[in-house]
Amino acid sequence: MNLVPVSPELRAALESLRKVRSEKPGGERDTESFAAWRESIAEALDALAGVLGYPEDRQRATAEAAAARAESERIRAALDQRG
């Protein structure tokens, strides 16, 4: 089995994403804590996108970050409407 060496930057970005994912709040998805977590996921994905080697992987990470931010914004907008 040939293992591809992983750069320290990629390793750090993957570990950061893993850590943020492990901090997922339990319970309802329409809470401020869940919205904040989704924003943290987006930040980790953006950092990962910056160090990925393949354009397709960078595009996917960037798209997932945008989706996480959009979800965070939707949650916060709904919370604002509730007052």
C-alpha positions in Angstrom: 0.0 0.0 0.0 1.4 3.4 -1.0 0.6 6.2 1.3 0.6 9.7 0.0 2.4 12.1 2.4 0.1 14.7 4.0 1.4 18.2 4.5 1.3 19.6 8.0 -1.2 22.3 6.8 -3.6 19.7 5.4 -3.2 17.5 8.6 -4.0 20.6 10.7 -7.0 21.6 8.6 -8.4 18.0 8.8 -7.9 17.9 12.5 -9.6 21.2 13.0 -12.6 20.1 11.0 -12.7 16.8 13.0 -12.6 18.8 16.2 -15.4 21.2 15.2 -17.6 18.3 14.0 -17.2 16.6 17.3 -18.6 19.7 19.0 -22.0 19.4 17.4 -24.6 20.6 19.8 -27.3 18.1 20.7 -31.0 18.7 20.6 -32.9 21.0 18.3 -31.4 22.3 15.0 -33.1 25.7 15.2 -31.0 27.1 18.0 -28.3 29.8 18.2 -25.8 27.2 19.3 -26.5 25.1 16.2 -26.2 28.1 14.0 -22.9 29.1 15.6 -21.7 25.5 15.1 -22.6 25.6 11.4 -20.6 28.8 11.1 -17.7 27.1 12.7 -18.0 24.2 10.3 -18.0 26.7 7.4 -14.8 28.3 8.7 -13.1 24.9 9.1 -14.2 23.9 5.6 -12.8 27.2 4.1 -9.5 26.5 5.8 -9.5 23.0 4.4 -10.3 24.2 0.9 -7.2 26.4 1.1 -4.9 23.5 1.4 -6.5 20.7 -0.6 -4.5 19.6 -3.6 -7.2 18.9 -6.2 -9.5 21.6 -7.6 -12.6 19.3 -7.3 -11.9 18.8 -3.6 -11.4 22.6 -3.1 -14.7 23.3 -4.9 -16.6 20.7 -2.9 -15.2 22.1 0.4 -16.0 25.6 -0.6 -19.6 24.6 -1.6 -20.1 22.8 1.7 -18.9 25.9 3.5 -21.3 28.0 1.6 -24.2 25.6 2.4 -23.2 25.6 6.1 -23.2 29.4 6.2 -26.6 29.6 4.4 -28.1 27.2 7.0 -26.7 29.3 9.8 -28.2 32.4 8.3 -31.6 30.7 7.8 -31.6 29.6 11.5 -30.7 33.0 12.7 -33.3 34.7 10.5 -35.9 32.3 11.9 -34.8 33.0 15.5 -35.0 36.8 14.8 -38.5 36.4 13.5 -39.6 34.6 16.6 -38.3 37.5 18.6 
